[in-house]
Amino acid sequence: MTAAAEYPSAIEKLPQEEGGYYVVRFPNIPGCLGVGDTGEEAQADAREALAACLDALKAIDRPPPPPSARAT
């Protein structure tokens, strides 16, 4: 299982006046997000962003926050 599969995420479509992009956020890791013209692009970007965020935490010897439980 990849780290992205462990962390819950939320996707939203911004209004046209804010660019109309899709944004994926990880509630457990503030500031870590993915953006794209489509939901699929945003999700792919989010997976890369999450990996980079977790690598950055590791590089400074900070443990990543634990993933919260997914809603069922």
C-alpha positions as CSV (number, residue, x, y, z in Angstrom):
1,M,0.0,0.0,0.0
2,T,1.4,3.4,-0.9
3,A,1.4,6.4,1.4
4,A,-1.2,8.2,-0.7
5,A,-3.6,5.2,-0.2
6,E,-3.2,5.6,3.6
7,Y,-4.0,9.4,3.9
8,P,-7.5,10.5,3.3
9,S,-8.0,13.4,0.9
10,A,-10.7,15.8,-0.2
11,I,-11.2,17.1,-3.7
12,E,-13.0,20.3,-4.7
13,K,-13.6,22.3,-7.9
14,L,-12.8,26.0,-7.5
15,P,-15.3,28.5,-8.9
16,Q,-14.5,29.9,-12.3
17,E,-13.6,33.3,-10.7
18,E,-10.9,31.5,-8.8
19,G,-9.6,29.6,-11.8
20,G,-11.9,26.7,-12.0
21,Y,-9.2,24.2,-11.1
22,Y,-9.6,21.0,-9.1
23,V,-7.8,20.9,-5.8
24,V,-7.0,17.9,-3.7
25,R,-6.1,18.5,0.0
26,F,-4.8,16.1,2.7
27,P,-6.4,17.1,6.0
28,N,-3.6,15.4,8.0
29,I,-0.9,17.4,6.2
30,P,-1.8,21.1,5.9
31,G,-0.3,22.8,2.9
32,C,0.1,19.6,1.0
33,L,-2.2,19.7,-2.1
34,G,-2.5,18.8,-5.7
35,V,-4.0,20.9,-8.5
36,G,-5.2,20.1,-12.0
37,D,-7.5,21.1,-14.8
38,T,-9.4,17.8,-14.2
39,G,-10.1,15.7,-11.1
40,E,-7.7,13.0,-12.5
41,E,-4.9,15.5,-13.0
42,A,-5.4,16.9,-9.5
43,Q,-5.3,13.4,-8.0
44,A,-2.1,12.5,-9.9
45,D,-0.5,15.8,-8.8
46,A,-1.7,15.2,-5.2
47,R,0.0,11.8,-5.1
48,E,3.3,13.4,-6.1
49,A,2.8,16.2,-3.7
50,L,2.1,13.8,-0.8
51,A,5.3,11.8,-1.6
52,A,7.3,15.1,-1.7
53,C,5.8,16.3,1.6
54,L,6.5,13.0,3.4
55,D,10.1,12.9,1.9
56,A,10.6,16.5,3.2
57,L,9.5,15.5,6.7
58,K,11.8,12.5,6.6
59,A,14.7,14.7,5.5
60,I,14.4,16.9,8.6
61,D,13.9,13.9,10.9
62,R,10.2,14.8,11.6
63,P,7.8,11.9,11.8
64,P,4.8,12.3,9.5
65,P,1.4,12.8,11.1
66,P,-0.6,9.7,11.4
67,P,-3.3,9.3,8.8
68,S,-6.8,9.8,10.2
69,A,-9.4,7.1,9.8
70,R,-11.3,7.1,6.5
71,A,-15.1,7.6,6.6
72,T,-17.0,4.5,5.7
